[in-house]
């Protein structure tokens, strides 16, 4: 998939699914309960909810209740999900110039799963060496 053309939404989704599949135990199986979605850019309501003016600043977002905050009696209102935003990802890729699209998507996916699992910086660094 590493070529000179910009990856499609489906290609970014595939990279995100591969990143999720390579999470280490004991996280790989519970990560399957988190949906992965890709859109061109975040919509206006997302930007307003997060007080973000520039839609190109947000490459990814976790939507849900972190596992560290869930209680067994909670009734889920919706499924936990990770959203990736293609255009901001491509902008960051161009700015960096020193990573592949696969590396960048993996980095974003790991960061968003950190929100879901409630990982510490040390736990993130053990999985994603960019975090160090």
C-alpha positions as CSV (number, residue, x, y, z in Angstrom):
1,X,0.0,0.0,0.0
2,X,3.0,2.3,0.3
3,X,3.0,4.1,-3.0
4,X,2.8,7.6,-4.3
5,X,-1.0,8.0,-4.6
6,X,-3.0,9.1,-1.6
7,X,-4.7,6.3,0.2
8,X,-8.5,6.0,0.1
9,X,-10.8,5.9,3.1
10,X,-10.9,2.1,2.7
11,X,-7.1,1.8,2.6
12,X,-6.8,3.8,5.7
13,X,-9.4,1.7,7.4
14,X,-7.5,-1.4,6.4
15,X,-4.3,-0.1,7.9
16,X,-6.2,0.8,11.1
17,X,-7.7,-2.7,11.3
18,X,-4.2,-4.2,10.8
19,X,-2.9,-1.9,13.6
20,X,-5.7,-3.1,15.9
21,X,-4.9,-6.8,15.0
22,X,-1.3,-6.3,16.1
23,X,-2.0,-5.0,19.6
24,X,-0.3,-7.2,22.2
25,X,-2.1,-9.5,24.6
26,X,-4.1,-8.9,26.7
27,X,-5.5,-6.0,24.6
28,X,-5.9,-7.6,21.2
29,X,-9.1,-9.4,21.9
30,X,-11.0,-6.7,23.8
31,X,-9.9,-4.2,21.1
32,X,-12.2,-6.1,18.7
33,X,-15.2,-4.6,20.6
34,X,-14.2,-1.1,19.4
35,X,-15.4,0.0,16.0
36,X,-13.1,1.7,13.5
37,X,-14.4,4.3,11.1
38,X,-12.7,6.6,8.7
39,X,-14.1,9.9,7.3
40,X,-12.5,12.7,5.2
41,X,-12.6,15.3,7.9
42,X,-14.3,15.7,11.3
43,X,-17.7,17.2,11.0
44,X,-18.8,20.5,12.5
45,X,-20.4,19.0,15.6
46,X,-17.2,17.1,16.4
47,X,-15.2,20.2,16.1
48,X,-17.6,22.2,18.2
49,X,-17.8,19.5,20.9
50,X,-14.0,19.5,21.2
51,X,-13.5,23.3,20.7
52,X,-11.4,22.8,17.6
53,X,-11.5,25.5,14.9
54,X,-9.3,23.8,12.3
55,X,-10.6,20.4,11.0
56,X,-7.1,19.6,9.8
57,X,-5.8,19.5,13.4
58,X,-7.7,16.3,14.3
59,X,-6.3,13.1,12.9
60,X,-8.2,10.7,15.1
61,X,-10.7,10.5,18.0
62,X,-11.9,7.9,20.5
63,X,-15.6,8.0,21.2
64,X,-16.9,6.0,24.2
65,X,-16.3,5.4,27.8
66,X,-12.8,4.3,28.8
67,X,-12.6,0.8,30.3
68,X,-11.1,2.4,33.4
69,X,-14.4,4.3,33.9
70,X,-16.9,1.6,33.0
71,X,-18.9,-0.2,35.6
72,X,-20.6,-3.6,35.0
73,X,-24.1,-2.1,35.6
74,X,-23.7,0.5,32.8
75,X,-26.0,0.1,29.9
76,X,-24.1,1.1,26.8
77,X,-25.7,4.0,24.9
78,X,-23.5,3.3,21.8
79,X,-20.5,1.2,20.9
80,X,-17.1,2.5,21.6
81,X,-15.4,3.6,18.4
82,X,-12.2,5.1,16.9
83,X,-12.6,7.6,14.2
84,X,-9.7,8.5,11.8
85,X,-9.8,11.5,9.5
86,X,-8.2,11.0,6.1
87,X,-7.4,14.6,5.1
88,X,-5.7,15.6,8.4
89,X,-3.8,12.3,8.3
90,X,-2.5,13.0,4.8
91,X,-1.6,16.6,5.8
92,X,0.4,15.3,8.8
93,X,2.1,12.7,6.6
94,X,3.2,15.4,4.2
95,X,4.4,17.7,7.0
96,X,6.4,14.9,8.6
97,X,7.9,13.4,5.4
98,X,9.8,10.8,7.5
99,X,7.2,8.1,8.1
100,X,5.0,5.8,6.0
101,X,1.2,6.0,6.0
102,X,1.2,2.7,7.7
103,X,3.4,4.0,10.5
104,X,1.3,7.1,11.0
105,X,-2.0,5.3,11.0
106,X,-0.7,2.8,13.5
107,X,0.6,5.6,15.7
108,X,-2.9,7.3,15.7
109,X,-4.7,4.0,16.3
110,X,-2.5,3.1,19.3
111,X,-3.0,6.6,20.7
112,X,-6.8,6.3,20.4
113,X,-6.8,2.9,22.0
114,X,-4.8,4.4,24.8
115,X,-7.9,6.5,25.6
116,X,-10.1,3.4,25.5
117,X,-7.9,1.2,27.7
118,X,-6.7,4.0,30.0
119,X,-3.0,3.3,29.3
120,X,-0.2,5.2,31.0
121,X,2.5,6.9,28.9
122,X,4.8,3.9,29.8
123,X,2.2,1.4,28.5
124,X,1.8,3.4,25.3
125,X,5.6,3.6,24.8
126,X,5.9,-0.2,25.1
127,X,3.5,-0.6,22.2
128,X,4.3,2.6,20.1
129,X,7.9,3.6,20.2
130,X,7.0,7.1,18.8
131,X,5.6,7.8,22.3
132,X,9.0,7.7,24.0
